[in-house]
């Protein structure tokens, strides 16, 4: 399943294919948030959308269900 990830603070986005290892998903989220450069950003949020552009509430639950 293809999922679009987008961070409104950094303006970065990425497409990922689920299922994937949870660690990889967390790493990708960290890259979008630029945690290595900016550290923790208050209220920074990564949004997730399915192929039909519907928002996904919890990508980690969805990812787990696809394994």
PDB file of N, H, CA, C and O in Angstrom:
ATOM      1  N   UNK A   1       0.846  -1.171   0.000  1.00  0.00           N
ATOM      2  CA  UNK A   1       0.000   0.000   0.000  1.00  0.00           C
ATOM      3  C   UNK A   1       0.895   1.238   0.000  1.00  0.00           C
ATOM      4  O   UNK A   1       1.807   1.347   0.820  1.00  0.00           O
ATOM      5  N   UNK A   2       0.637   2.164  -0.911  1.00  0.00           N
ATOM      6  H   UNK A   2      -0.104   2.076  -1.577  1.00  0.00           H
ATOM      7  CA  UNK A   2       1.415   3.399  -0.979  1.00  0.00           C
ATOM      8  C   UNK A   2       0.792   4.438  -0.054  1.00  0.00           C
ATOM      9  O   UNK A   2      -0.424   4.626  -0.021  1.00  0.00           O
ATOM     10  N   UNK A   3       1.670   5.107   0.698  1.00  0.00           N
ATOM     11  H   UNK A   3       2.658   4.954   0.672  1.00  0.00           H
ATOM     12  CA  UNK A   3       1.234   6.138   1.631  1.00  0.00           C
ATOM     13  C   UNK A   3       2.103   7.372   1.425  1.00  0.00           C
ATOM     14  O   UNK A   3       3.326   7.277   1.317  1.00  0.00           O
ATOM     15  N   UNK A   4       1.452   8.529   1.371  1.00  0.00           N
ATOM     16  H   UNK A   4       0.459   8.607   1.458  1.00  0.00           H
ATOM     17  CA  UNK A   4       2.156   9.804   1.268  1.00  0.00           C
ATOM     18  C   UNK A   4       2.328  10.359   2.674  1.00  0.00           C
ATOM     19  O   UNK A   4       1.371  10.428   3.446  1.00  0.00           O
ATOM     20  N   UNK A   5       3.560  10.756   3.003  1.00  0.00           N
ATOM     21  H   UNK A   5       4.337  10.700   2.376  1.00  0.00           H
ATOM     22  CA  UNK A   5       3.863  11.373   4.291  1.00  0.00           C
ATOM     23  C   UNK A   5       4.226  12.828   4.008  1.00  0.00           C
ATOM     24  O   UNK A   5       4.955  13.108   3.056  1.00  0.00           O
ATOM     25  N   UNK A   6       3.723  13.761   4.828  1.00  0.00           N
ATOM     26  H   UNK A   6       3.131  13.534   5.601  1.00  0.00           H
ATOM     27  CA  UNK A   6       4.017  15.173   4.613  1.00  0.00           C
ATOM     28  C   UNK A   6       4.129  15.895   5.944  1.00  0.00           C
ATOM     29  O   UNK A   6       3.283  15.723   6.823  1.00  0.00           O
ATOM     30  N   UNK A   7       5.182  16.711   6.097  1.00  0.00           N
ATOM     31  H   UNK A   7       5.868  16.851   5.384  1.00  0.00           H
ATOM     32  CA  UNK A   7       5.396  17.526   7.291  1.00  0.00           C
ATOM     33  C   UNK A   7       5.105  18.978   6.942  1.00  0.00           C
ATOM     34  O   UNK A   7       5.753  19.550   6.066  1.00  0.00           O
ATOM     35  N   UNK A   8       4.137  19.573   7.622  1.00  0.00           N
ATOM     36  H   UNK A   8       3.611  19.108   8.334  1.00  0.00           H
ATOM     37  CA  UNK A   8       3.748  20.949   7.309  1.00  0.00           C
ATOM     38  C   UNK A   8       4.794  21.980   7.729  1.00  0.00           C
ATOM     39  O   UNK A   8       4.862  23.052   7.128  1.00  0.00           O
ATOM     40  N   UNK A   9       5.604  21.691   8.736  1.00  0.00           N
ATOM     41  H   UNK A   9       5.548  20.820   9.224  1.00  0.00           H
ATOM     42  CA  UNK A   9       6.609  22.636   9.208  1.00  0.00           C
ATOM     43  C   UNK A   9       7.801  22.728   8.242  1.00  0.00           C
ATOM     44  O   UNK A   9       8.231  23.824   7.883  1.00  0.00           O
ATOM     45  N   UNK A  10       8.328  21.573   7.827  1.00  0.00           N
ATOM     46  H   UNK A  10       7.979  20.682   8.119  1.00  0.00           H
ATOM     47  CA  UNK A  10       9.496  21.571   6.950  1.00  0.00           C
ATOM     48  C   UNK A  10       9.111  21.620   5.475  1.00  0.00           C
ATOM     49  O   UNK A  10       9.934  21.971   4.630  1.00  0.00           O
ATOM     50  N   UNK A  11       7.864  21.268   5.162  1.00  0.00           N
ATOM     51  H   UNK A  11       7.195  20.983   5.849  1.00  0.00           H
ATOM     52  CA  UNK A  11       7.419  21.238   3.770  1.00  0.00           C
ATOM     53  C   UNK A  11       7.917  20.028   3.009  1.00  0.00           C
ATOM     54  O   UNK A  11       7.791  19.967   1.786  1.00  0.00           O
ATOM     55  N   UNK A  12       8.481  19.065   3.719  1.00  0.00           N
ATOM     56  H   UNK A  12       8.583  19.115   4.712  1.00  0.00           H
ATOM     57  CA  UNK A  12       9.005  17.856   3.081  1.00  0.00           C
ATOM     58  C   UNK A  12       7.924  16.785   3.008  1.00  0.00           C
ATOM     59  O   UNK A  12       7.048  16.694   3.868  1.00  0.00           O
ATOM     60  N   UNK A  13       8.013  15.980   1.959  1.00  0.00           N
ATOM     61  H   UNK A  13       8.725  16.053   1.261  1.00  0.00           H
ATOM     62  CA  UNK A  13       7.096  14.877   1.788  1.00  0.00           C
ATOM     63  C   UNK A  13       7.821  13.665   1.233  1.00  0.00           C
ATOM     64  O   UNK A  13       8.930  13.777   0.712  1.00  0.00           O
ATOM     65  N   UNK A  14       7.189  12.511   1.348  1.00  0.00           N
ATOM     66  H   UNK A  14       6.288  12.420   1.771  1.00  0.00           H
ATOM     67  CA  UNK A  14       7.761  11.272   0.831  1.00  0.00           C
ATOM     68  C   UNK A  14       6.650  10.267   0.586  1.00  0.00           C
ATOM     69  O   UNK A  14       5.595  10.317   1.219  1.00  0.00           O
ATOM     70  N   UNK A  15       6.902   9.360  -0.337  1.00  0.00           N
ATOM     71  H   UNK A  15       7.759   9.320  -0.850  1.00  0.00           H
ATOM     72  CA  UNK A  15       5.990   8.241  -0.568  1.00  0.00           C
ATOM     73  C   UNK A  15       6.665   6.995  -0.025  1.00  0.00           C
ATOM     74  O   UNK A  15       7.850   6.765  -0.264  1.00  0.00           O
ATOM     75  N   UNK A  16       5.902   6.190   0.709  1.00  0.00           N
ATOM     76  H   UNK A  16       4.939   6.377   0.903  1.00  0.00           H
ATOM     77  CA  UNK A  16       6.421   4.929   1.241  1.00  0.00           C
ATOM     78  C   UNK A  16       5.460   3.811   0.887  1.00  0.00           C
ATOM     79  O   UNK A  16       4.273   4.039   0.655  1.00  0.00           O
ATOM     80  N   UNK A  17       5.989   2.609   0.850  1.00  0.00           N
ATOM     81  H   UNK A  17       6.953   2.424   1.039  1.00  0.00           H
ATOM     82  CA  UNK A  17       5.177   1.421   0.627  1.00  0.00           C
ATOM     83  C   UNK A  17       5.050   0.666   1.931  1.00  0.00           C
ATOM     84  O   UNK A  17       6.054   0.276   2.528  1.00  0.00           O
ATOM     85  N   UNK A  18       3.820   0.456   2.379  1.00  0.00           N
ATOM     86  H   UNK A  18       3.005   0.773   1.895  1.00  0.00           H
ATOM     87  CA  UNK A  18       3.566  -0.339   3.583  1.00  0.00           C
ATOM     88  C   UNK A  18       3.219  -1.745   3.169  1.00  0.00           C
ATOM     89  O   UNK A  18       2.653  -1.928   2.091  1.00  0.00           O
ATOM     90  N   UNK A  19       3.521  -2.736   3.955  1.00  0.00           N
ATOM     91  H   UNK A  19       3.981  -2.587   4.831  1.00  0.00           H
ATOM     92  CA  UNK A  19       4.121  -2.648   5.282  1.00  0.00           C
ATOM     93  C   UNK A  19       5.635  -2.471   5.210  1.00  0.00           C
ATOM     94  O   UNK A  19       6.278  -2.852   4.232  1.00  0.00           O
ATOM     95  N   UNK A  20       6.184  -1.886   6.269  1.00  0.00           N
ATOM     96  H   UNK A  20       5.662  -1.576   7.064  1.00  0.00           H
ATOM     97  CA  UNK A  20       7.623  -1.746   6.408  1.00  0.00           C
ATOM     98  C   UNK A  20       7.968  -1.878   7.885  1.00  0.00           C
ATOM     99  O   UNK A  20       7.095  -1.755   8.744  1.00  0.00           O
ATOM    100  N   UNK A  21       9.214  -2.124   8.174  1.00  0.00           N
ATOM    101  H   UNK A  21       9.923  -2.224   7.476  1.00  0.00           H
ATOM    102  CA  UNK A  21       9.646  -2.260   9.558  1.00  0.00           C
ATOM    103  C   UNK A  21       9.355  -0.954  10.309  1.00  0.00           C
ATOM    104  O   UNK A  21       9.641   0.127   9.795  1.00  0.00           O
ATOM    105  N   UNK A  22       8.788  -1.045  11.527  1.00  0.00           N
ATOM    106  H   UNK A  22       8.557  -1.924  11.944  1.00  0.00           H
ATOM    107  CA  UNK A  22       8.461   0.162  12.292  1.00  0.00           C
ATOM    108  C   UNK A  22       9.651   1.103  12.477  1.00  0.00           C
ATOM    109  O   UNK A  22       9.474   2.321  12.462  1.00  0.00           O
ATOM    110  N   UNK A  23      10.843   0.570  12.650  1.00  0.00           N
ATOM    111  H   UNK A  23      10.986  -0.420  12.662  1.00  0.00           H
ATOM    112  CA  UNK A  23      12.043   1.409  12.813  1.00  0.00           C
ATOM    113  C   UNK A  23      12.283   2.251  11.563  1.00  0.00           C
ATOM    114  O   UNK A  23      12.646   3.423  11.658  1.00  0.00           O
ATOM    115  N   UNK A  24      12.081   1.654  10.404  1.00  0.00           N
ATOM    116  H   UNK A  24      11.786   0.702  10.327  1.00  0.00           H
ATOM    117  CA  UNK A  24      12.254   2.382   9.147  1.00  0.00           C
ATOM    118  C   UNK A  24      11.213   3.502   9.028  1.00  0.00           C
ATOM    119  O   UNK A  24      11.515   4.594   8.548  1.00  0.00           O
ATOM    120  N   UNK A  25       9.997   3.216   9.469  1.00  0.00           N
ATOM    121  H   UNK A  25       9.752   2.329   9.859  1.00  0.00           H
ATOM    122  CA  UNK A  25       8.926   4.201   9.435  1.00  0.00           C
ATOM    123  C   UNK A  25       9.251   5.379  10.359  1.00  0.00           C
ATOM    124  O   UNK A  25       9.047   6.537   9.992  1.00  0.00           O
ATOM    125  N   UNK A  26       9.752   5.080  11.545  1.00  0.00           N
ATOM    126  H   UNK A  26       9.918   4.139  11.843  1.00  0.00           H
ATOM    127  CA  UNK A  26      10.162   6.130  12.480  1.00  0.00           C
ATOM    128  C   UNK A  26      11.320   6.961  11.928  1.00  0.00           C
ATOM    129  O   UNK A  26      11.345   8.182  12.083  1.00  0.00           O
ATOM    130  N   UNK A  27      12.273   6.293  11.286  1.00  0.00           N
ATOM    131  H   UNK A  27      12.252   5.301  11.160  1.00  0.00           H
ATOM    132  CA  UNK A  27      13.414   6.999  10.694  1.00  0.00           C
ATOM    133  C   UNK A  27      12.952   7.953   9.590  1.00  0.00           C
ATOM    134  O   UNK A  27      13.436   9.080   9.491  1.00  0.00           O
ATOM    135  N   UNK A  28      12.022   7.496   8.773  1.00  0.00           N
ATOM    136  H   UNK A  28      11.629   6.580   8.853  1.00  0.00           H
ATOM    137  CA  UNK A  28      11.496   8.324   7.689  1.00  0.00           C
ATOM    138  C   UNK A  28      10.765   9.539   8.264  1.00  0.00           C
ATOM    139  O   UNK A  28      10.906  10.653   7.759  1.00  0.00           O
ATOM    140  N   UNK A  29       9.996   9.318   9.307  1.00  0.00           N
ATOM    141  H   UNK A  29       9.881   8.413   9.717  1.00  0.00           H
ATOM    142  CA  UNK A  29       9.288  10.412   9.968  1.00  0.00           C
ATOM    143  C   UNK A  29      10.293  11.430  10.527  1.00  0.00           C
ATOM    144  O   UNK A  29      10.087  12.638  10.413  1.00  0.00           O
ATOM    145  N   UNK A  30      11.367  10.937  11.124  1.00  0.00           N
ATOM    146  H   UNK A  30      11.534   9.956  11.216  1.00  0.00           H
ATOM    147  CA  UNK A  30      12.403  11.812  11.652  1.00  0.00           C
ATOM    148  C   UNK A  30      13.078  12.640  10.572  1.00  0.00           C
ATOM    149  O   UNK A  30      13.403  13.807  10.791  1.00  0.00           O
ATOM    150  N   UNK A  31      13.289  12.040   9.404  1.00  0.00           N
ATOM    151  H   UNK A  31      13.025  11.092   9.226  1.00  0.00           H
ATOM    152  CA  UNK A  31      13.889  12.772   8.286  1.00  0.00           C
ATOM    153  C   UNK A  31      12.978  13.907   7.834  1.00  0.00           C
ATOM    154  O   UNK A  31      13.450  15.010   7.561  1.00  0.00           O
ATOM    155  N   UNK A  32      11.678  13.645   7.755  1.00  0.00           N
ATOM    156  H   UNK A  32      11.295  12.749   7.978  1.00  0.00           H
ATOM    157  CA  UNK A  32      10.741  14.684   7.334  1.00  0.00           C
ATOM    158  C   UNK A  32      10.685  15.825   8.340  1.00  0.00           C
ATOM    159  O   UNK A  32      10.511  16.984   7.965  1.00  0.00           O
ATOM    160  N   UNK A  33      10.834  15.493   9.617  1.00  0.00           N
ATOM    161  H   UNK A  33      10.975  14.551   9.922  1.00  0.00           H
ATOM    162  CA  UNK A  33      10.812  16.509  10.662  1.00  0.00           C
ATOM    163  C   UNK A  33      12.162  17.195  10.840  1.00  0.00           C
ATOM    164  O   UNK A  33      12.286  18.140  11.619  1.00  0.00           O
ATOM    165  N   UNK A  34      13.176  16.716  10.114  1.00  0.00           N
ATOM    166  H   UNK A  34      13.076  15.949   9.481  1.00  0.00           H
ATOM    167  CA  UNK A  34      14.553  17.231  10.216  1.00  0.00           C
ATOM    168  C   UNK A  34      15.035  17.239  11.662  1.00  0.00           C
ATOM    169  O   UNK A  34      15.625  18.218  12.119  1.00  0.00           O
ATOM    170  N   UNK A  35      14.783  16.155  12.373  1.00  0.00           N
ATOM    171  H   UNK A  35      14.304  15.360  12.002  1.00  0.00           H
ATOM    172  CA  UNK A  35      15.155  16.076  13.780  1.00  0.00           C
ATOM    173  C   UNK A  35      16.657  16.166  13.995  1.00  0.00           C
ATOM    174  O   UNK A  35      17.096  16.679  15.024  1.00  0.00           O
ATOM    175  N   UNK A  36      17.456  15.679  13.051  1.00  0.00           N
ATOM    176  H   UNK A  36      17.099  15.262  12.215  1.00  0.00           H
ATOM    177  CA  UNK A  36      18.905  15.738  13.222  1.00  0.00           C
ATOM    178  C   UNK A  36      19.420  17.172  13.137  1.00  0.00           C
ATOM    179  O   UNK A  36      20.405  17.514  13.792  1.00  0.00           O
ATOM    180  N   UNK A  37      18.767  18.010  12.341  1.00  0.00           N
ATOM    181  H   UNK A  37      17.966  17.732  11.809  1.00  0.00           H
ATOM    182  CA  UNK A  37      19.209  19.400  12.167  1.00  0.00           C
ATOM    183  C   UNK A  37      18.497  20.371  13.101  1.00  0.00           C
ATOM    184  O   UNK A  37      19.119  21.277  13.656  1.00  0.00           O
ATOM    185  N   UNK A  38      17.199  20.179  13.271  1.00  0.00           N
ATOM    186  H   UNK A  38      16.694  19.443  12.821  1.00  0.00           H
ATOM    187  CA  UNK A  38      16.392  21.142  14.008  1.00  0.00           C
ATOM    188  C   UNK A  38      16.052  20.699  15.412  1.00  0.00           C
ATOM    189  O   UNK A  38      15.602  21.512  16.220  1.00  0.00           O
ATOM    190  N   UNK A  39      16.255  19.423  15.728  1.00  0.00           N
ATOM    191  H   UNK A  39      16.621  18.762  15.072  1.00  0.00           H
ATOM    192  CA  UNK A  39      15.838  18.916  17.029  1.00  0.00           C
ATOM    193  C   UNK A  39      14.331  18.762  17.071  1.00  0.00           C
ATOM    194  O   UNK A  39      13.686  18.665  16.026  1.00  0.00           O
ATOM    195  N   UNK A  40      13.770  18.739  18.254  1.00  0.00           N
ATOM    196  H   UNK A  40      14.294  18.817  19.102  1.00  0.00           H
ATOM    197  CA  UNK A  40      12.332  18.575  18.417  1.00  0.00           C
ATOM    198  C   UNK A  40      11.623  19.892  18.129  1.00  0.00           C
ATOM    199  O   UNK A  40      12.018  20.933  18.655  1.00  0.00           O
ATOM    200  N   UNK A  41      10.595  19.862  17.312  1.00  0.00           N
ATOM    201  H   UNK A  41      10.274  19.017  16.884  1.00  0.00           H
ATOM    202  CA  UNK A  41       9.837  21.060  16.969  1.00  0.00           C
ATOM    203  C   UNK A  41       8.454  20.930  17.593  1.00  0.00           C
ATOM    204  O   UNK A  41       7.708  20.005  17.271  1.00  0.00           O
ATOM    205  N   UNK A  42       8.118  21.841  18.471  1.00  0.00           N
ATOM    206  H   UNK A  42       8.724  22.592  18.732  1.00  0.00           H
ATOM    207  CA  UNK A  42       6.806  21.828  19.105  1.00  0.00           C
ATOM    208  C   UNK A  42       5.714  21.969  18.048  1.00  0.00           C
ATOM    209  O   UNK A  42       5.787  22.844  17.184  1.00  0.00           O
ATOM    210  N   UNK A  43       4.727  21.124  18.118  1.00  0.00           N
ATOM    211  H   UNK A  43       4.668  20.414  18.819  1.00  0.00           H
ATOM    212  CA  UNK A  43       3.554  21.130  17.237  1.00  0.00           C
ATOM    213  C   UNK A  43       3.868  20.686  15.812  1.00  0.00           C
ATOM    214  O   UNK A  43       2.995  20.762  14.948  1.00  0.00           O
ATOM    215  N   UNK A  44       5.076  20.230  15.542  1.00  0.00           N
ATOM    216  H   UNK A  44       5.786  20.167  16.243  1.00  0.00           H
ATOM    217  CA  UNK A  44       5.380  19.702  14.209  1.00  0.00           C
ATOM    218  C   UNK A  44       4.632  18.393  14.056  1.00  0.00           C
ATOM    219  O   UNK A  44       4.586  17.573  14.973  1.00  0.00           O
ATOM    220  N   UNK A  45       4.065  18.215  12.917  1.00  0.00           N
ATOM    221  H   UNK A  45       4.103  18.881  12.172  1.00  0.00           H
ATOM    222  CA  UNK A  45       3.236  17.045  12.708  1.00  0.00           C
ATOM    223  C   UNK A  45       3.474  16.495  11.314  1.00  0.00           C
ATOM    224  O   UNK A  45       3.601  17.244  10.346  1.00  0.00           O
ATOM    225  N   UNK A  46       3.531  15.197  11.231  1.00  0.00           N
ATOM    226  H   UNK A  46       3.428  14.588  12.018  1.00  0.00           H
ATOM    227  CA  UNK A  46       3.593  14.530   9.938  1.00  0.00           C
ATOM    228  C   UNK A  46       2.208  13.973   9.666  1.00  0.00           C
ATOM    229  O   UNK A  46       1.645  13.256  10.493  1.00  0.00           O
ATOM    230  N   UNK A  47       1.670  14.301   8.523  1.00  0.00           N
ATOM    231  H   UNK A  47       2.127  14.883   7.851  1.00  0.00           H
ATOM    232  CA  UNK A  47       0.353  13.803   8.108  1.00  0.00           C
ATOM    233  C   UNK A  47       0.578  12.658   7.124  1.00  0.00           C
ATOM    234  O   UNK A  47       1.565  12.628   6.388  1.00  0.00           O
ATOM    235  N   UNK A  48      -0.353  11.732   7.132  1.00  0.00           N
ATOM    236  H   UNK A  48      -1.154  11.757   7.729  1.00  0.00           H
ATOM    237  CA  UNK A  48      -0.269  10.545   6.276  1.00  0.00           C
ATOM    238  C   UNK A  48      -1.540  10.442   5.447  1.00  0.00           C
ATOM    239  O   UNK A  48      -2.644  10.639   5.954  1.00  0.00           O
ATOM    240  N   UNK A  49      -1.367  10.125   4.148  1.00  0.00           N
ATOM    241  H   UNK A  49      -0.470   9.964   3.737  1.00  0.00           H
ATOM    242  CA  UNK A  49      -2.512  10.026   3.242  1.00  0.00           C
ATOM    243  C   UNK A  49      -2.402   8.749   2.415  1.00  0.00           C
ATOM    244  O   UNK A  49      -1.312   8.352   2.003  1.00  0.00           O
ATOM    245  N   UNK A  50      -3.554   8.110   2.179  1.00  0.00           N
ATOM    246  H   UNK A  50      -4.439   8.432   2.514  1.00  0.00           H
ATOM    247  CA  UNK A  50      -3.565   6.910   1.348  1.00  0.00           C
ATOM    248  C   UNK A  50      -3.580   7.302  -0.126  1.00  0.00           C
ATOM    249  O   UNK A  50      -3.485   8.483  -0.462  1.00  0.00           O
ATOM    250  N   UNK A  51      -3.698   6.316  -0.996  1.00  0.00           N
ATOM    251  H   UNK A  51      -3.775   5.357  -0.724  1.00  0.00           H
ATOM    252  CA  UNK A  51      -3.662   6.553  -2.444  1.00  0.00           C
ATOM    253  C   UNK A  51      -4.831   7.388  -2.948  1.00  0.00           C
ATOM    254  O   UNK A  51      -4.748   7.995  -4.015  1.00  0.00           O
ATOM    255  N   UNK A  52      -5.923   7.421  -2.183  1.00  0.00           N
ATOM    256  H   UNK A  52      -5.990   6.927  -1.316  1.00  0.00           H
ATOM    257  CA  UNK A  52      -7.086   8.222  -2.556  1.00  0.00           C
ATOM    258  C   UNK A  52      -7.092   9.584  -1.860  1.00  0.00           C
ATOM    259  O   UNK A  52      -8.094  10.299  -1.890  1.00  0.00           O
ATOM    260  N   UNK A  53      -5.964   9.937  -1.233  1.00  0.00           N
ATOM    261  H   UNK A  53      -5.150   9.357  -1.209  1.00  0.00           H
ATOM    262  CA  UNK A  53      -5.780  11.207  -0.532  1.00  0.00           C
ATOM    263  C   UNK A  53      -6.627  11.340   0.732  1.00  0.00           C
ATOM    264  O   UNK A  53      -6.919  12.453   1.169  1.00  0.00           O
ATOM    265  N   UNK A  54      -7.024  10.206   1.323  1.00  0.00           N
ATOM    266  H   UNK A  54      -6.786   9.302   0.968  1.00  0.00           H
ATOM    267  CA  UNK A  54      -7.723  10.212   2.603  1.00  0.00           C
ATOM    268  C   UNK A  54      -6.684  10.194   3.713  1.00  0.00           C
ATOM    269  O   UNK A  54      -5.713   9.439   3.649  1.00  0.00           O
ATOM    270  N   UNK A  55      -6.886  11.023   4.729  1.00  0.00           N
ATOM    271  H   UNK A  55      -7.674  11.636   4.781  1.00  0.00           H
ATOM    272  CA  UNK A  55      -5.925  11.074   5.825  1.00  0.00           C
ATOM    273  C   UNK A  55      -5.973   9.789   6.644  1.00  0.00           C
ATOM    274  O   UNK A  55      -7.046   9.256   6.926  1.00  0.00           O
ATOM    275  N   UNK A  56      -4.802   9.305   7.018  1.00  0.00           N
ATOM    276  H   UNK A  56      -3.930   9.738   6.788  1.00  0.00           H
ATOM    277  CA  UNK A  56      -4.663   8.110   7.853  1.00  0.00           C
ATOM    278  C   UNK A  56      -4.397   8.588   9.269  1.00  0.00           C
ATOM    279  O   UNK A  56      -3.448   9.335   9.509  1.00  0.00           O
ATOM    280  N   UNK A  57      -5.225   8.163  10.202  1.00  0.00           N
ATOM    281  H   UNK A  57      -5.995   7.556  10.007  1.00  0.00           H
ATOM    282  CA  UNK A  57      -5.102   8.613  11.590  1.00  0.00           C
ATOM    283  C   UNK A  57      -3.858   8.055  12.280  1.00  0.00           C
ATOM    284  O   UNK A  57      -3.107   8.806  12.901  1.00  0.00           O
ATOM    285  N   UNK A  58      -3.638   6.758  12.178  1.00  0.00           N
ATOM    286  H   UNK A  58      -4.248   6.147  11.674  1.00  0.00           H
ATOM    287  CA  UNK A  58      -2.498   6.144  12.873  1.00  0.00           C
ATOM    288  C   UNK A  58      -1.780   5.198  11.918  1.00  0.00           C
ATOM    289  O   UNK A  58      -2.212   4.067  11.697  1.00  0.00           O
ATOM    290  N   UNK A  59      -0.688   5.679  11.364  1.00  0.00           N
ATOM    291  H   UNK A  59      -0.337   6.598  11.544  1.00  0.00           H
ATOM    292  CA  UNK A  59       0.045   4.890  10.376  1.00  0.00           C
ATOM    293  C   UNK A  59       0.678   3.643  10.986  1.00  0.00           C
ATOM    294  O   UNK A  59       0.864   2.640  10.298  1.00  0.00           O
ATOM    295  N   UNK A  60       1.009   3.706  12.280  1.00  0.00           N
ATOM    296  H   UNK A  60       0.858   4.521  12.838  1.00  0.00           H
ATOM    297  CA  UNK A  60       1.671   2.569  12.911  1.00  0.00           C
ATOM    298  C   UNK A  60       0.714   1.395  13.096  1.00  0.00           C
ATOM    299  O   UNK A  60       1.115   0.241  12.946  1.00  0.00           O
ATOM    300  N   UNK A  61      -0.537   1.675  13.417  1.00  0.00           N
ATOM    301  H   UNK A  61      -0.863   2.613  13.538  1.00  0.00           H
ATOM    302  CA  UNK A  61      -1.551   0.611  13.521  1.00  0.00           C
ATOM    303  C   UNK A  61      -1.823   0.029  12.143  1.00  0.00           C
ATOM    304  O   UNK A  61      -1.899  -1.190  11.987  1.00  0.00           O
ATOM    305  N   UNK A  62      -1.971   0.889  11.148  1.00  0.00           N
ATOM    306  H   UNK A  62      -1.909   1.879  11.275  1.00  0.00           H
ATOM    307  CA  UNK A  62      -2.193   0.421   9.785  1.00  0.00           C
ATOM    308  C   UNK A  62      -1.035  -0.439   9.323  1.00  0.00           C
ATOM    309  O   UNK A  62      -1.243  -1.518   8.768  1.00  0.00           O
ATOM    310  N   UNK A  63       0.179   0.029   9.546  1.00  0.00           N
ATOM    311  H   UNK A  63       0.348   0.906   9.996  1.00  0.00           H
ATOM    312  CA  UNK A  63       1.363  -0.729   9.143  1.00  0.00           C
ATOM    313  C   UNK A  63       1.382  -2.107   9.775  1.00  0.00           C
ATOM    314  O   UNK A  63       1.658  -3.097   9.097  1.00  0.00           O
ATOM    315  N   UNK A  64       1.093  -2.182  11.064  1.00  0.00           N
ATOM    316  H   UNK A  64       0.869  -1.378  11.615  1.00  0.00           H
ATOM    317  CA  UNK A  64       1.082  -3.458  11.780  1.00  0.00           C
ATOM    318  C   UNK A  64       0.022  -4.400  11.220  1.00  0.00           C
ATOM    319  O   UNK A  64       0.250  -5.605  11.114  1.00  0.00           O
ATOM    320  N   UNK A  65      -1.125  -3.857  10.866  1.00  0.00           N
ATOM    321  H   UNK A  65      -1.310  -2.878  10.952  1.00  0.00           H
ATOM    322  CA  UNK A  65      -2.222  -4.692  10.343  1.00  0.00           C
ATOM    323  C   UNK A  65      -1.901  -5.275   8.964  1.00  0.00           C
ATOM    324  O   UNK A  65      -2.501  -6.271   8.559  1.00  0.00           O
ATOM    325  N   UNK A  66      -0.971  -4.670   8.252  1.00  0.00           N
ATOM    326  H   UNK A  66      -0.483  -3.862   8.581  1.00  0.00           H
ATOM    327  CA  UNK A  66      -0.629  -5.130   6.899  1.00  0.00           C
ATOM    328  C   UNK A  66       0.429  -6.233   6.900  1.00  0.00           C
ATOM    329  O   UNK A  66       0.658  -6.868   5.871  1.00  0.00           O
ATOM    330  N   UNK A  67       1.080  -6.469   8.049  1.00  0.00           N
ATOM    331  H   UNK A  67       0.894  -5.953   8.885  1.00  0.00           H
ATOM    332  CA  UNK A  67       2.098  -7.529   8.110  1.00  0.00           C
ATOM    333  C   UNK A  67       1.464  -8.896   8.104  1.00  0.00           C
ATOM    334  O   UNK A  67       2.170  -9.904   8.150  1.00  0.00           O
TER     335      UNK A  67
END
